[in-house]
Amino acid sequence: MQTQANTKIRTTKSNQVKTHLIEKGKIDSWTAFELYGATRLSAIIFNLRRRGYNIDTQTMTVKDRNNNVCNFANYILILDNN
């Protein structure tokens, strides 16, 4: 029998991303990687959507340090206020 002190609850990357979306409202792949080590954010978002979360994708375009155009997704949690 394990005591509560010996039990370590594993926090999944999915749960970390979900919590981030709930608290902050949005996340992008760089943030997900830096904070949670999540390298497959689009897959996490896909699964969260399948679980019923309404998440919008906003495509962002920026220039990198070499002046090249880069596109990335910013995922935004849409809260239903009904």
C-alpha positions, 0 to 999 in steps of 0.5 A: 500500500502506498501512502500519499507522500510516496505517490507522485501524480504525473502531470501530462503535457496535455493537462499542462497545455489545457491549464495554460489555455484556461489560465492565459487564454492562448498558447503557441508552440514556442511557449509550449516547448519552453514551459512544458517541453511539448514538441507536438502542440498541434496534436495536443490541440487536436486531442483537446478539441476532440474532448470538447474544448473550443480552440481557435487557430490564429495564423501569425506571420513574423520575420525571423532574425534573418528577415525570413517570413515565418508562419506559426499558429497561436491557439486561442481557447474560446470560452462559451459564456452562455 
